[in-house]
Amino acid sequence: VFSTLMSNRMGQYYGDIPFVLFYFIHFSLWIFFSVIVGRSTGIVGEYRYLISKIAFPFWVLPLVPLASALLSQAIVLGLALGLMQYNHIAFGPMAGAYLLVWLACLLLALGLAYALAALAVYIPDLAQIVPVCLNIIFWLTPILYPATLVQEHGAPWLQAIVMDWNPFY
């Protein structure tokens, strides 16, 4: 759908790479981050029975969303690798940097997950606030669109938000 609707607007920005691949690689990292952070606000309440009934190490609880995020990440990246082979697209010279970006995303997501899980015990409304904030950050991050669109056509204040203040850029 997006490749058809947006091909006239973004055709020259991602070259001969199919939109699905352009989207999958970026979106897989976002899915990974948002699953971990989004589920962290309710994880202590969800597994409250483990903490109150038995001697369970509560620091393990924010790792539960990490396990499900790793599974979805593996599936999406497997699909992306299959699409790369199908379209005869080789890895670029900066493909190894994806591992560093992935590791940074993992550390940021885990740090936020632990902080939000602890805060959500005292502020239960975080379970409603965090998904809204994640949605806003998603649309301010060049995932669906190339960053060059913001650089060429965006207002200076928008460029500052998307390019300078957004850790996901």
PyRosetta script that sets phi, psi and omega in degrees:
from pyrosetta import init, pose_from_sequence

init()
pose = pose_from_sequence("VFSTLMSNRMGQYYGDIPFVLFYFIHFSLWIFFSVIVGRSTGIVGEYRYLISKIAFPFWVLPLVPLASALLSQAIVLGLALGLMQYNHIAFGPMAGAYLLVWLACLLLALGLAYALAALAVYIPDLAQIVPVCLNIIFWLTPILYPATLVQEHGAPWLQAIVMDWNPFY")
pose.set_psi(1, -49.8)
pose.set_omega(1, -177.0)
pose.set_phi(2, -68.4)
pose.set_psi(2, -34.3)
pose.set_omega(2, 179.9)
pose.set_phi(3, -66.7)
pose.set_psi(3, -31.7)
pose.set_omega(3, 177.8)
pose.set_phi(4, -77.6)
pose.set_psi(4, -45.9)
pose.set_omega(4, -176.5)
pose.set_phi(5, -71.6)
pose.set_psi(5, -34.5)
pose.set_omega(5, -173.5)
pose.set_phi(6, -104.3)
pose.set_psi(6, 2.7)
pose.set_omega(6, -176.2)
pose.set_phi(7, -65.3)
pose.set_psi(7, -34.2)
pose.set_omega(7, 178.4)
pose.set_phi(8, -70.8)
pose.set_psi(8, -29.8)
pose.set_omega(8, -177.1)
pose.set_phi(9, -87.1)
pose.set_psi(9, -30.3)
pose.set_omega(9, -173.4)
pose.set_phi(10, -124.0)
pose.set_psi(10, 8.5)
pose.set_omega(10, -174.2)
pose.set_phi(11, -51.5)
pose.set_psi(11, -44.0)
pose.set_omega(11, -177.0)
pose.set_phi(12, -81.4)
pose.set_psi(12, -10.8)
pose.set_omega(12, -174.3)
pose.set_phi(13, -83.1)
pose.set_psi(13, -29.4)
pose.set_omega(13, 177.9)
pose.set_phi(14, -117.5)
pose.set_psi(14, 18.6)
pose.set_omega(14, 168.8)
pose.set_phi(15, 56.9)
pose.set_psi(15, -133.9)
pose.set_omega(15, -176.5)
pose.set_phi(16, -92.4)
pose.set_psi(16, 7.4)
pose.set_omega(16, 176.4)
pose.set_phi(17, -78.2)
pose.set_psi(17, 128.1)
pose.set_omega(17, 177.4)
pose.set_phi(18, -60.8)
pose.set_psi(18, 146.2)
pose.set_omega(18, -176.5)
pose.set_phi(19, -59.2)
pose.set_psi(19, -33.4)
pose.set_omega(19, -179.4)
pose.set_phi(20, -59.4)
pose.set_psi(20, -43.8)
pose.set_omega(20, 178.2)
pose.set_phi(21, -69.9)
pose.set_psi(21, -41.4)
pose.set_omega(21, 177.4)
pose.set_phi(22, -56.2)
pose.set_psi(22, -39.7)
pose.set_omega(22, -176.7)
pose.set_phi(23, -81.7)
pose.set_psi(23, -42.0)
pose.set_omega(23, -173.9)
pose.set_phi(24, -61.0)
pose.set_psi(24, -45.9)
pose.set_omega(24, -174.7)
pose.set_phi(25, -63.4)
pose.set_psi(25, -46.3)
pose.set_omega(25, 179.7)
pose.set_phi(26, -69.8)
pose.set_psi(26, -43.7)
pose.set_omega(26, -174.8)
pose.set_phi(27, -69.6)
pose.set_psi(27, -30.1)
pose.set_omega(27, 179.0)
pose.set_phi(28, -63.2)
pose.set_psi(28, -39.3)
pose.set_omega(28, 177.7)
pose.set_phi(29, -68.0)
pose.set_psi(29, -38.3)
pose.set_omega(29, 178.4)
pose.set_phi(30, -67.1)
pose.set_psi(30, -40.6)
pose.set_omega(30, 177.0)
pose.set_phi(31, -59.4)
pose.set_psi(31, -45.5)
pose.set_omega(31, 179.3)
pose.set_phi(32, -55.9)
pose.set_psi(32, -50.1)
pose.set_omega(32, -179.4)
pose.set_phi(33, -65.5)
pose.set_psi(33, -47.8)
pose.set_omega(33, -174.0)
pose.set_phi(34, -69.7)
pose.set_psi(34, -31.6)
pose.set_omega(34, 176.5)
pose.set_phi(35, -66.0)
pose.set_psi(35, -45.2)
pose.set_omega(35, -178.8)
pose.set_phi(36, -64.5)
pose.set_psi(36, -50.9)
pose.set_omega(36, -176.6)
pose.set_phi(37, -71.3)
pose.set_psi(37, -41.1)
pose.set_omega(37, -177.9)
pose.set_phi(38, -64.7)
pose.set_psi(38, -39.0)
pose.set_omega(38, -178.8)
pose.set_phi(39, -83.0)
pose.set_psi(39, -14.9)
pose.set_omega(39, -175.8)
pose.set_phi(40, -67.3)
pose.set_psi(40, -26.5)
pose.set_omega(40, -176.6)
pose.set_phi(41, -69.7)
pose.set_psi(41, -26.3)
pose.set_omega(41, -179.1)
pose.set_phi(42, -110.4)
pose.set_psi(42, 6.4)
pose.set_omega(42, -171.8)
pose.set_phi(43, -70.6)
pose.set_psi(43, -36.8)
pose.set_omega(43, -179.9)
pose.set_phi(44, -69.8)
pose.set_psi(44, -41.1)
pose.set_omega(44, 177.2)
pose.set_phi(45, -68.6)
pose.set_psi(45, -34.5)
pose.set_omega(45, -179.2)
pose.set_phi(46, -66.5)
pose.set_psi(46, -37.0)
pose.set_omega(46, -179.6)
pose.set_phi(47, -110.5)
pose.set_psi(47, 33.2)
pose.set_omega(47, -179.2)
pose.set_phi(48, -58.5)
pose.set_psi(48, -36.3)
pose.set_omega(48, -178.1)
pose.set_phi(49, -62.3)
pose.set_psi(49, -27.9)
pose.set_omega(49, 177.9)
pose.set_phi(50, -71.7)
pose.set_psi(50, -36.0)
pose.set_omega(50, -176.9)
pose.set_phi(51, -76.8)
pose.set_psi(51, -40.4)
pose.set_omega(51, -173.7)
pose.set_phi(52, -83.9)
pose.set_psi(52, -27.4)
pose.set_omega(52, -174.2)
pose.set_phi(53, -93.1)
pose.set_psi(53, -35.9)
pose.set_omega(53, -176.6)
pose.set_phi(54, -131.1)
pose.set_psi(54, 168.8)
pose.set_omega(54, 176.7)
pose.set_phi(55, -82.2)
pose.set_psi(55, 89.6)
pose.set_omega(55, -177.1)
pose.set_phi(56, -114.2)
pose.set_psi(56, 134.0)
pose.set_omega(56, 178.6)
pose.set_phi(57, -70.9)
pose.set_psi(57, 105.3)
pose.set_omega(57, -174.8)
pose.set_phi(58, -66.4)
pose.set_psi(58, -17.3)
pose.set_omega(58, 179.2)
pose.set_phi(59, -68.2)
pose.set_psi(59, -13.8)
pose.set_omega(59, 179.7)
pose.set_phi(60, -77.9)
pose.set_psi(60, -25.3)
pose.set_omega(60, -172.5)
pose.set_phi(61, -57.2)
pose.set_psi(61, -44.5)
pose.set_omega(61, 177.3)
pose.set_phi(62, -65.1)
pose.set_psi(62, -10.6)
pose.set_omega(62, 176.7)
pose.set_phi(63, -81.6)
pose.set_psi(63, -13.8)
pose.set_omega(63, 178.3)
pose.set_phi(64, -63.5)
pose.set_psi(64, -48.8)
pose.set_omega(64, 175.2)
pose.set_phi(65, -62.6)
pose.set_psi(65, -29.4)
pose.set_omega(65, 177.4)
pose.set_phi(66, -62.4)
pose.set_psi(66, -41.2)
pose.set_omega(66, -179.9)
pose.set_phi(67, -63.3)
pose.set_psi(67, -43.8)
pose.set_omega(67, 179.1)
pose.set_phi(68, -69.9)
pose.set_psi(68, -33.4)
pose.set_omega(68, 178.1)
pose.set_phi(69, -68.5)
pose.set_psi(69, -36.6)
pose.set_omega(69, 177.5)
pose.set_phi(70, -64.2)
pose.set_psi(70, -37.9)
pose.set_omega(70, 178.1)
pose.set_phi(71, -64.9)
pose.set_psi(71, -47.7)
pose.set_omega(71, 179.2)
pose.set_phi(72, -65.9)
pose.set_psi(72, -34.9)
pose.set_omega(72, 177.7)
pose.set_phi(73, -63.4)
pose.set_psi(73, -42.3)
pose.set_omega(73, 179.3)
pose.set_phi(74, -63.6)
pose.set_psi(74, -40.1)
pose.set_omega(74, 179.4)
pose.set_phi(75, -66.3)
pose.set_psi(75, -47.3)
pose.set_omega(75, -178.4)
pose.set_phi(76, -65.3)
pose.set_psi(76, -42.1)
pose.set_omega(76, 179.1)
pose.set_phi(77, -68.2)
pose.set_psi(77, -33.5)
pose.set_omega(77, 174.0)
pose.set_phi(78, -62.6)
pose.set_psi(78, -41.9)
pose.set_omega(78, 176.2)
pose.set_phi(79, -64.0)
pose.set_psi(79, -41.7)
pose.set_omega(79, 179.8)
pose.set_phi(80, -64.4)
pose.set_psi(80, -41.8)
pose.set_omega(80, 177.6)
pose.set_phi(81, -64.2)
pose.set_psi(81, -39.8)
pose.set_omega(81, 175.8)
pose.set_phi(82, -62.1)
pose.set_psi(82, -41.5)
pose.set_omega(82, 177.3)
pose.set_phi(83, -66.9)
pose.set_psi(83, -34.8)
pose.set_omega(83, 177.3)
pose.set_phi(84, -65.0)
pose.set_psi(84, -42.1)
pose.set_omega(84, 178.1)
pose.set_phi(85, -67.0)
pose.set_psi(85, -41.2)
pose.set_omega(85, -179.3)
pose.set_phi(86, -62.8)
pose.set_psi(86, -38.1)
pose.set_omega(86, -179.1)
pose.set_phi(87, -92.6)
pose.set_psi(87, 5.5)
pose.set_omega(87, 179.0)
pose.set_phi(88, 56.2)
pose.set_psi(88, 49.0)
pose.set_omega(88, 178.3)
pose.set_phi(89, -109.4)
pose.set_psi(89, 124.3)
pose.set_omega(89, -179.5)
pose.set_phi(90, -91.7)
pose.set_psi(90, 162.5)
pose.set_omega(90, 175.6)
pose.set_phi(91, -67.7)
pose.set_psi(91, 142.9)
pose.set_omega(91, 177.2)
pose.set_phi(92, -82.5)
pose.set_psi(92, 175.1)
pose.set_omega(92, -178.5)
pose.set_phi(93, -67.0)
pose.set_psi(93, -20.1)
pose.set_omega(93, -179.1)
pose.set_phi(94, -101.1)
pose.set_psi(94, 15.6)
pose.set_omega(94, -177.2)
pose.set_phi(95, -63.8)
pose.set_psi(95, -31.6)
pose.set_omega(95, 178.1)
pose.set_phi(96, -65.8)
pose.set_psi(96, -25.1)
pose.set_omega(96, 178.6)
pose.set_phi(97, -66.6)
pose.set_psi(97, -21.8)
pose.set_omega(97, 178.5)
pose.set_phi(98, -61.2)
pose.set_psi(98, -35.8)
pose.set_omega(98, 178.0)
pose.set_phi(99, -64.3)
pose.set_psi(99, -38.9)
pose.set_omega(99, 177.4)
pose.set_phi(100, -67.8)
pose.set_psi(100, -40.9)
pose.set_omega(100, 177.7)
pose.set_phi(101, -65.4)
pose.set_psi(101, -40.5)
pose.set_omega(101, 178.9)
pose.set_phi(102, -63.2)
pose.set_psi(102, -42.3)
pose.set_omega(102, 178.5)
pose.set_phi(103, -64.9)
pose.set_psi(103, -41.6)
pose.set_omega(103, 177.0)
pose.set_phi(104, -63.3)
pose.set_psi(104, -40.2)
pose.set_omega(104, 177.6)
pose.set_phi(105, -64.6)
pose.set_psi(105, -40.7)
pose.set_omega(105, 178.1)
pose.set_phi(106, -60.6)
pose.set_psi(106, -47.4)
pose.set_omega(106, -179.3)
pose.set_phi(107, -65.6)
pose.set_psi(107, -41.1)
pose.set_omega(107, 177.0)
pose.set_phi(108, -64.1)
pose.set_psi(108, -44.3)
pose.set_omega(108, -178.9)
pose.set_phi(109, -65.2)
pose.set_psi(109, -42.7)
pose.set_omega(109, 179.0)
pose.set_phi(110, -66.1)
pose.set_psi(110, -40.2)
pose.set_omega(110, 177.5)
pose.set_phi(111, -62.3)
pose.set_psi(111, -46.2)
pose.set_omega(111, 177.6)
pose.set_phi(112, -66.3)
pose.set_psi(112, -36.2)
pose.set_omega(112, -179.8)
pose.set_phi(113, -63.7)
pose.set_psi(113, -45.5)
pose.set_omega(113, 178.3)
pose.set_phi(114, -64.2)
pose.set_psi(114, -43.4)
pose.set_omega(114, -179.6)
pose.set_phi(115, -64.9)
pose.set_psi(115, -45.3)
pose.set_omega(115, -179.1)
pose.set_phi(116, -69.9)
pose.set_psi(116, -34.6)
pose.set_omega(116, 177.3)
pose.set_phi(117, -64.0)
pose.set_psi(117, -40.0)
pose.set_omega(117, 178.2)
pose.set_phi(118, -70.2)
pose.set_psi(118, -42.6)
pose.set_omega(118, 179.6)
pose.set_phi(119, -67.7)
pose.set_psi(119, -33.8)
pose.set_omega(119, -177.1)
pose.set_phi(120, -66.3)
pose.set_psi(120, -20.5)
pose.set_omega(120, 175.4)
pose.set_phi(121, -66.0)
pose.set_psi(121, -36.8)
pose.set_omega(121, -178.3)
pose.set_phi(122, -95.5)
pose.set_psi(122, -26.0)
pose.set_omega(122, -179.9)
pose.set_phi(123, -124.3)
pose.set_psi(123, 86.8)
pose.set_omega(123, -175.7)
pose.set_phi(124, -65.8)
pose.set_psi(124, -19.3)
pose.set_omega(124, -179.5)
pose.set_phi(125, -71.1)
pose.set_psi(125, -8.9)
pose.set_omega(125, 177.0)
pose.set_phi(126, -60.2)
pose.set_psi(126, -26.8)
pose.set_omega(126, 178.9)
pose.set_phi(127, -63.4)
pose.set_psi(127, -24.8)
pose.set_omega(127, 176.3)
pose.set_phi(128, -95.3)
pose.set_psi(128, -28.0)
pose.set_omega(128, -176.0)
pose.set_phi(129, -78.9)
pose.set_psi(129, -42.4)
pose.set_omega(129, -174.3)
pose.set_phi(130, -61.2)
pose.set_psi(130, -44.9)
pose.set_omega(130, 178.0)
pose.set_phi(131, -61.8)
pose.set_psi(131, -33.9)
pose.set_omega(131, 177.2)
pose.set_phi(132, -67.1)
pose.set_psi(132, -43.4)
pose.set_omega(132, 178.2)
pose.set_phi(133, -64.4)
pose.set_psi(133, -39.8)
pose.set_omega(133, 177.0)
pose.set_phi(134, -62.9)
pose.set_psi(134, -38.3)
pose.set_omega(134, 178.4)
pose.set_phi(135, -66.4)
pose.set_psi(135, -40.9)
pose.set_omega(135, 177.7)
pose.set_phi(136, -64.1)
pose.set_psi(136, -44.7)
pose.set_omega(136, 179.5)
pose.set_phi(137, -63.8)
pose.set_psi(137, -36.5)
pose.set_omega(137, 178.2)
pose.set_phi(138, -58.6)
pose.set_psi(138, -46.1)
pose.set_omega(138, -177.3)
pose.set_phi(139, -76.3)
pose.set_psi(139, -18.6)
pose.set_omega(139, 175.8)
pose.set_phi(140, -89.1)
pose.set_psi(140, -2.8)
pose.set_omega(140, 180.0)
pose.set_phi(141, -104.8)
pose.set_psi(141, 133.3)
pose.set_omega(141, 179.1)
pose.set_phi(142, -68.7)
pose.set_psi(142, 78.7)
pose.set_omega(142, 175.9)
pose.set_phi(143, -106.9)
pose.set_psi(143, -49.7)
pose.set_omega(143, 179.0)
pose.set_phi(144, -82.0)
pose.set_psi(144, -15.8)
pose.set_omega(144, -176.9)
pose.set_phi(145, -136.8)
pose.set_psi(145, 151.4)
pose.set_omega(145, 178.2)
pose.set_phi(146, -72.1)
pose.set_psi(146, 148.7)
pose.set_omega(146, -179.6)
pose.set_phi(147, -64.2)
pose.set_psi(147, -24.6)
pose.set_omega(147, 179.9)
pose.set_phi(148, -64.3)
pose.set_psi(148, -26.0)
pose.set_omega(148, 175.8)
pose.set_phi(149, -63.7)
pose.set_psi(149, -39.5)
pose.set_omega(149, 179.3)
pose.set_phi(150, -72.0)
pose.set_psi(150, -38.8)
pose.set_omega(150, -179.8)
pose.set_phi(151, -65.0)
pose.set_psi(151, -38.2)
pose.set_omega(151, -175.7)
pose.set_phi(152, -86.9)
pose.set_psi(152, -34.8)
pose.set_omega(152, -171.1)
pose.set_phi(153, -119.9)
pose.set_psi(153, -4.9)
pose.set_omega(153, -175.9)
pose.set_phi(154, -85.8)
pose.set_psi(154, 151.8)
pose.set_omega(154, 174.5)
pose.set_phi(155, -68.0)
pose.set_psi(155, 155.7)
pose.set_omega(155, -178.9)
pose.set_phi(156, -57.5)
pose.set_psi(156, -38.3)
pose.set_omega(156, 179.7)
pose.set_phi(157, -67.7)
pose.set_psi(157, -34.1)
pose.set_omega(157, 178.0)
pose.set_phi(158, -71.0)
pose.set_psi(158, -39.0)
pose.set_omega(158, 175.9)
pose.set_phi(159, -61.3)
pose.set_psi(159, -39.7)
pose.set_omega(159, 178.9)
pose.set_phi(160, -63.9)
pose.set_psi(160, -41.7)
pose.set_omega(160, -179.6)
pose.set_phi(161, -67.2)
pose.set_psi(161, -48.6)
pose.set_omega(161, -174.2)
pose.set_phi(162, -75.3)
pose.set_psi(162, -42.0)
pose.set_omega(162, -172.1)
pose.set_phi(163, -93.3)
pose.set_psi(163, -35.3)
pose.set_omega(163, -172.8)
pose.set_phi(164, -99.6)
pose.set_psi(164, -41.1)
pose.set_omega(164, -173.3)
pose.set_phi(165, -96.4)
pose.set_psi(165, -10.5)
pose.set_omega(165, -175.9)
pose.set_phi(166, -92.4)
pose.set_psi(166, 114.8)
pose.set_omega(166, -178.2)
pose.set_phi(167, -67.8)
pose.set_psi(167, -17.9)
pose.set_omega(167, -178.2)
pose.set_phi(168, -84.6)
pose.set_psi(168, -13.3)
pose.set_omega(168, 175.7)
pose.set_phi(169, -70.7)
pose.dump_pdb("model.pdb")
